[in-house]
């Protein structure tokens, strides 16, 4: 009897260890492609222990693996290679932008989608070609538009009639031809991780509704063609007035973006169908062939071991197939296909490193493990209830014996980076590694509680490069004037 009980207990232990190991392997799969555990259980990236990087550069620290970014670029390009027409790839720089990243994208021949004069400035500092950029934004200021025109940004993505009028005025003043897309809101809901990241519904602040987009496009095309006699075409009775646009604005394509961090291609394909229907009517009325089509970006990535895989190639290939078939059925020539991925290029490439500090045990409720970062460098959990996982980088092979909440040091009860994660018994000085930290963390960060923004390093093979230094106390008061 005792022997059978011991055998059963041994089986349970082996099963638990197997499940724990599987879960650990699933955690590791979320890290950059070249991440392993070394013989002493340390998290290692390209033969660099991340604990050594934390010791050298301090924490919080963000580490990016360049090879992972390049691999993701290659995956998109392999999918785009199945498109019979021309295509190009543009990075949505709002996910994360620095001079070093702009330089990397330029070296890879990837254009940049920028959403402000500030992003444009950083991109140019990195050597990015403005002709390969798109300027986005639902409320572009005169400064944004002027800087984009001065730089020669390749495509201005127009969101609304007010912006169209301002852009037309500035272009006319400069006597500068401008290539534009109209951003269209197709009234389609896509499932993302939070309603704040859905952008294609009828009540979105972004883009022209379908009917309005068609009317505005018609007026633009009339101006392009110089056909005053057809001014009445394309306007429905009682439709809102739209600004007359001078010839410097050249409509080259249509754009949509349904949201961020989705995992189903079907809503995007449906959005493309609606844009192609608009293109057919514009062709029939004005003889316009859509030269460029951009279905945006937004493809998701796994953040947690329980998340399903979201490979790039099947998504992009399915989208390509939908566009080819949609054009074939409508007898439309294939436009140039432009994709704007952000998160799916850089999220998995990034790892956030923190130092463990205090513990708070609330019997029967939860245990908090506090770290030296959180809300200021990653507001996504507070803003979107985004879910993450983590491991102790210096003890990654140890059994995960407790479930804890990971709390930041900031003066907000919502500063909880992870609500529940299994870890070994964490001690002060341990290094906590959070994967999938490369997108929408630093770019959305702040100096809340006068926190210093973290340093950022790029790893490329054996080379470790500091690409953004940690802020100093002096940086916090650089803008202050006491006169």
Secondary structure as the mmCIF struct_conf table of DSSP 4:
data_model
#
loop_
_struct_conf.conf_type_id
_struct_conf.id
_struct_conf.beg_label_comp_id
_struct_conf.beg_label_asym_id
_struct_conf.beg_label_seq_id
_struct_conf.end_label_comp_id
_struct_conf.end_label_asym_id
_struct_conf.end_label_seq_id
HELX_RH_AL_P HELX_RH_AL_P1 UNK A 2 UNK A 28
TURN_TY1_P TURN_TY1_P1 UNK A 29 UNK A 30
BEND BEND1 UNK A 31 UNK A 31
TURN_TY1_P TURN_TY1_P2 UNK A 33 UNK A 34
STRN STRN1 UNK A 35 UNK A 37
TURN_TY1_P TURN_TY1_P3 UNK A 39 UNK A 40
BEND BEND2 UNK A 41 UNK A 41
STRN STRN2 UNK A 43 UNK A 45
TURN_TY1_P TURN_TY1_P4 UNK A 46 UNK A 47
STRN STRN3 UNK A 48 UNK A 49
HELX_RH_AL_P HELX_RH_AL_P2 UNK A 50 UNK A 57
BEND BEND3 UNK A 59 UNK A 60
STRN STRN4 UNK A 61 UNK A 65
HELX_RH_AL_P HELX_RH_AL_P3 UNK A 66 UNK A 80
TURN_TY1_P TURN_TY1_P5 UNK A 81 UNK A 82
BEND BEND4 UNK A 84 UNK A 85
STRN STRN5 UNK A 87 UNK A 92
HELX_RH_3T_P HELX_RH_3T_P1 UNK A 93 UNK A 95
HELX_RH_AL_P HELX_RH_AL_P4 UNK A 99 UNK A 107
TURN_TY1_P TURN_TY1_P6 UNK A 108 UNK A 109
STRN STRN6 UNK A 111 UNK A 114
BEND BEND5 UNK A 116 UNK A 116
HELX_RH_AL_P HELX_RH_AL_P5 UNK A 117 UNK A 125
TURN_TY1_P TURN_TY1_P7 UNK A 126 UNK A 127
HELX_RH_3T_P HELX_RH_3T_P2 UNK A 130 UNK A 132
STRN STRN7 UNK A 133 UNK A 135
TURN_TY1_P TURN_TY1_P8 UNK A 138 UNK A 139
HELX_RH_AL_P HELX_RH_AL_P6 UNK A 142 UNK A 151
TURN_TY1_P TURN_TY1_P9 UNK A 152 UNK A 152
BEND BEND6 UNK A 154 UNK A 154
STRN STRN8 UNK A 155 UNK A 158
BEND BEND7 UNK A 160 UNK A 160
HELX_RH_AL_P HELX_RH_AL_P7 UNK A 161 UNK A 174
TURN_TY1_P TURN_TY1_P10 UNK A 175 UNK A 175
STRN STRN9 UNK A 178 UNK A 185
BEND BEND8 UNK A 193 UNK A 194
HELX_RH_3T_P HELX_RH_3T_P3 UNK A 195 UNK A 197
STRN STRN10 UNK A 198 UNK A 198
BEND BEND9 UNK A 201 UNK A 201
TURN_TY1_P TURN_TY1_P11 UNK A 202 UNK A 203
BEND BEND10 UNK A 205 UNK A 207
STRN STRN11 UNK A 208 UNK A 209
HELX_RH_AL_P HELX_RH_AL_P8 UNK A 210 UNK A 225
TURN_TY1_P TURN_TY1_P12 UNK A 226 UNK A 226
HELX_RH_3T_P HELX_RH_3T_P4 UNK A 228 UNK A 230
TURN_TY1_P TURN_TY1_P13 UNK A 231 UNK A 234
TURN_TY1_P TURN_TY1_P14 UNK A 237 UNK A 238
HELX_LH_PP_P HELX_LH_PP_P1 UNK A 239 UNK A 241
TURN_TY1_P TURN_TY1_P15 UNK A 247 UNK A 248
STRN STRN12 UNK A 249 UNK A 255
STRN STRN13 UNK A 259 UNK A 259
BEND BEND11 UNK A 260 UNK A 261
STRN STRN14 UNK A 262 UNK A 262
BEND BEND12 UNK A 265 UNK A 265
HELX_RH_AL_P HELX_RH_AL_P9 UNK A 266 UNK A 286
HELX_LH_PP_P HELX_LH_PP_P2 UNK A 288 UNK A 290
STRN STRN15 UNK A 292 UNK A 294
STRN STRN16 UNK A 299 UNK A 299
BEND BEND13 UNK A 304 UNK A 304
TURN_TY1_P TURN_TY1_P16 UNK A 305 UNK A 306
BEND BEND14 UNK A 307 UNK A 307
HELX_LH_PP_P HELX_LH_PP_P3 UNK A 308 UNK A 309
HELX_RH_AL_P HELX_RH_AL_P10 UNK A 312 UNK A 330
TURN_TY1_P TURN_TY1_P17 UNK A 331 UNK A 331
HELX_LH_PP_P HELX_LH_PP_P4 UNK A 332 UNK A 335
STRN STRN17 UNK A 336 UNK A 339
HELX_RH_AL_P HELX_RH_AL_P11 UNK A 343 UNK A 346
TURN_TY1_P TURN_TY1_P18 UNK A 347 UNK A 349
STRN STRN18 UNK A 350 UNK A 362
TURN_TY1_P TURN_TY1_P19 UNK A 363 UNK A 365
STRN STRN19 UNK A 366 UNK A 371
BEND BEND15 UNK A 372 UNK A 372
BEND BEND16 UNK A 374 UNK A 374
TURN_TY1_P TURN_TY1_P20 UNK A 375 UNK A 377
HELX_RH_AL_P HELX_RH_AL_P12 UNK A 380 UNK A 384
STRN STRN20 UNK A 391 UNK A 392
TURN_TY1_P TURN_TY1_P21 UNK A 393 UNK A 394
BEND BEND17 UNK A 395 UNK A 395
TURN_TY1_P TURN_TY1_P22 UNK A 396 UNK A 397
BEND BEND18 UNK A 398 UNK A 398
STRN STRN21 UNK A 402 UNK A 407
BEND BEND19 UNK A 409 UNK A 411
TURN_TY1_P TURN_TY1_P23 UNK A 413 UNK A 414
STRN STRN22 UNK A 416 UNK A 423
BEND BEND20 UNK A 424 UNK A 424
TURN_TY1_P TURN_TY1_P24 UNK A 428 UNK A 429
STRN STRN23 UNK A 431 UNK A 434
BEND BEND21 UNK A 435 UNK A 436
BEND BEND22 UNK A 438 UNK A 441
HELX_RH_3T_P HELX_RH_3T_P5 UNK A 442 UNK A 444
HELX_RH_3T_P HELX_RH_3T_P6 UNK A 448 UNK A 450
HELX_LH_PP_P HELX_LH_PP_P5 UNK A 451 UNK A 454
STRN STRN24 UNK A 455 UNK A 460
TURN_TY1_P TURN_TY1_P25 UNK A 461 UNK A 462
STRN STRN25 UNK A 463 UNK A 468
HELX_LH_PP_P HELX_LH_PP_P6 UNK A 469 UNK A 471
HELX_RH_AL_P HELX_RH_AL_P13 UNK A 473 UNK A 476
TURN_TY1_P TURN_TY1_P26 UNK A 477 UNK A 479
#
